[in-house]
Amino acid sequence: MARPTFDLQSHSTYSDGSLAPADVVARAAAAGVELLALSDHDTVDGVAEAQAAARASGSAIRVVSATELSTIDGDHEDLHVLGYGIDHTDATFLAELTRFRADRAARAQRMADALEECGFALDRKPLDARRAAGLPIGRPHLAQAAFNHPNNAQRLADEGLNDFGELLEAYLISGTPAYRRRTTPTVAEAIAAIYAAGGVAIWAHPFWDVEHPDEVTAIIDRFVGYGLDGVEAFYVTHTREQTLLVARVCEERELLSTGSADFHGPDHPRFNAFRAFELHGCTPRLGPLADA
């Protein structure tokens, strides 16, 4: 089966990607993407640039307005909700994003302090430059700041951490020594904010954060009660079994089922190529996104 021509999650320098929005669009178009979402974390600042680049490209690519909101949900400390088709100029929504980013910034500082408490030296210059430019600092930036500092080289080798992604997973995800949780928004708050901005809400990469299939299904059903519109069934790290399960649940509950390779940049150790996810014989349910 041919790879999908949609890719509904990508990131630019406005969050934790390495390319400017126009360059993300150019790479996506070159890879054959026809429907793209620039879904930077807790911001829509790059959407207008991405859409302008798509219009000027002369290709078939279209860019749907989007953002990826990091949320808390009980014991789950970092579930992501994608908002698509939002009005990225809506003043109320922009104010909510500002509030969410303030919490994100405070959390990043807590995790930077925790990395130093764990004995890592941090290269603060890139972090300070992002902060001065008004750009958010996420866990990938913190992991890079530790991985790139020469004083950490021997320790990284001793622990078998070969790139910043492995350092992130060892120290900056839930249950690891330097992880610190957010305080807002909840999943319900994120979905409400997306709805108020005229968008649809999708639970991103469910098996990235939740391991057991039965729990994923139960969470989907609970989130539907908050107004969830769909789930990212087709994802670059999902197995065939995980994909088939989520796609079936979405079909049975008449939910949207979307997908992405979660592009962060050509040099990212994992999320470095567009259209790098499988449908496994399933038919996506893109609903209004297909006409974005």
N, C-alpha and C positions, 0 to 999 in steps of 0.2 A: 504494500500500500504506500502511495506517495506521502511524503511528509506534509503536515498541515501548512497552509499558507498564512495562518494567523499566529501571532505570538503576543500574548496579552499580559506580559509582565516584563519590564525592562527598567534599567536604572541609569541615571546620568550623574554628572558631577554635582547636581543639586541634592543628591543624597549620597549613596555609597558606590556609585558607578565611576568609571575612570574616563569616560568620554563626555563631551558636551552634548546636549540634546540633538543638535543638528547632525553630529557625527554618529550618534546612535541610530538616527533615522537612515542615514546614508548606508551604514553597515547592514541594517535590516533590509533595506530595499535591495542591496546587492546580493543578499542571501535569499531573495525571493519572497520576503514577507509582504503580504498585501494588506493585512490588518494588524496594526501595532498599537500597543499601549505603553506609554511612558509612565511608569507607576512609582515615581520616587517616594521615599518614605516620609510620610507626614507633611508633604508639600506638593503643590501644583505649579511651582515657579517655573518649571521647564516646559510645561505643556504648550504654551503659546508658541515658543520657539520651535518645538518639535512639529507642531501642526503647520507652521509656516514653512519649515524645511520640506515637509511632505508635499505641500502644494507646489513648491518651487522645483521639486526634484524631477518632474517629468515622468515619473514612474507611476505604477498603479497603487502605491502604498497609501493607506489612510491611517491617521493617528486618532485614536479615541482618547478623550480626556480621562485621566485616571490618577489615583494615588493609592499607596499601600499604608494602611494604618496599623501600627503595633498596638496590641490591646492586652488587657489582663482578663482572666476568667477563672475565678476560684484559684485552684492550685496550678492552673496553667498560666504561666507568667509572661508569655510572649507569643500569643496567637496573632496572625496577620489577617486583616480584612481588606480586600481590594474594593475600591469604589470606582465604578465605571460610568461614563456618561454624565459626570457631575458638571455643574456650572462652575468652572474654575475661576470665575470672576466674582462669585457670590460673596458679599462682604461678611455675612454671618459665618459661612463655611471657612473663610480665610481666618477669621478670628478664632474659630475652634482649632484650626491647624496650628495657629500661633501658640495656643494654650497647650496643645499636645507636644509641640516641639520644645517648649520650655521644660516640660517634664522629662522629655528625652535628653535634653542637654544636661539637666541635673543628674540624671542617671548615668550618662557618659562620664561625668566627672567622678561619680562614686566608683565606677568601674576602673577608671584610670588610677585612682588612689589605691584600689584593691590590687591591681596588677603590681604596683610598686610595693605594696605590703607583702606580696608574694615573692618579692625579690627581683623583679624585672626592672631594668632601666627602660625609659621611654624616650623616643625621639620626639620631643614636643614641638619642634618647628612646624611640621606639616599640620599638626593639630591647631597650633596657634594661628597659622595662616588661614585655615578653614574658618576658625572662629572669627577672625578679623574680617573675613569676606562675607560673614553672615550665613555661612553654610553649615549644615548640621554635622555632628560628629557621631558616627555609629560604631558598632562593634568592629566592623572590618577596619576602620581607621585606627582604632585602638590596637587591634591585633597587628596591623602593619607597623605601628609606632614601636611596638615591642620587638617584632620580628626583625626590623631593619636596624635596630641599635646594636652596634658591634659588641658591646659588653655582654650581650645575651647569647652570643654565637655558640659558646661551648655548652651552655645549659640546653639550648635548643637541640644541639647535636646529641647530647646525652639522653634527652627525652624523646628523641626520634621525631621531632616536629620539623617537617621539611618545607613548609610554606606557612604563610600567615593564616590560611584557612584552617590548617591543623591546629595551630596555636589557638585560634578562636574557639574551635570545638573542644579543646582541652581545658580552656580557662574562662570562656565568656558565654557559655550557654548554661541553661538552668541546671543546677546541681553541681557546677564546677566552682573552683575557689574564688574567682574574681567576678562572678556574675552578680548583678544587682537588678532587682525587678523594677518595673515602672510602677507608677501609682495611678495613672489614668491614660487613656479611656478604657472603660469596660467594652466588651463586645457589643452590648446593647447600645451604649453611647455612640460607638463608632458607626453602627448601622443607622441609628437615628440621624446622625450628622450627614451621612451619605444620602439618605432619603430626603432630608431637608434641602440638599443641594441638587435634587432632581436626578440622583444616580441610582444604580443598582449595586447591591452588596454581595460579594463573593468571598467565601472562606478560602484563603490561599493555602496551597501545599499542605493539606491536612496531615499527611504522614511524615512531614518534617518535624512536627511537634508532638504528635500522638502516635503511639506505637501499635496499639491493639485495634484490630478491625472493628470489633463490637463497640469499642469506645468511640471510634470515629463516627460510626453510624448514630450512636446515641447523641453525640454532640451536634451532629447535623440536625437531628430532629429537634434538639433544644434550641439551636440557633434559628431554626425556621420560626419558632415562636417569637423571636425578636424581630422577624421580618427578613431573614436571610433569603436572597434570591437564587443562590447557586453555590457551587463548589469548584475549585480548580482540580478537576479530576486528572487531567493530562499534564504531567509535570516531569521535568527532566530526571529527578531522582526517584520517582515512583516506579515500583515494579509492575509487571504485567498484572499480577493478582490485585495489587492496590488500586491500579487504574480501573480494572474491571469492576471492582467492588464499588468505588465511588461513582463511576458512570452508571451502574445499575441503580444505586440508591437515588441518584439525581433523576433518572428516567421514571422510576416508580413514584417519586414525589413531585414530578413535573417541575424540577428545578433546572436552572441553567447549569451547564457543565463546560468549563473553559479550560485553557491550557497555556503553558509557557515554558520556555527554556530559562527564564529568569536572568536574562543577559545583564552582566555587570561590567563587562569589558573584555577585550581580546586576551588580556594577560591574567584574567582571574583563573585560579586553579580549577574551578568547577563550572562556573556559569559564564562561559566564554564564547558561545556560538548560538546563533539564532536557529530556530526550528529543530532543536536537538531534543525533541520529546516525541513519544509514540502515542498513537491513538489505539493501538492493539485491536483494530477492527471495529471500534465503537464509533458512533456518530455524535460529534459534539452538539450541544444544545446552546448555541450562542444567543438566541433570541434577539433582543434589540441591538446587541453589539454587532451583529452581522451587518446591520444597516447604518452603523455609526458614521 
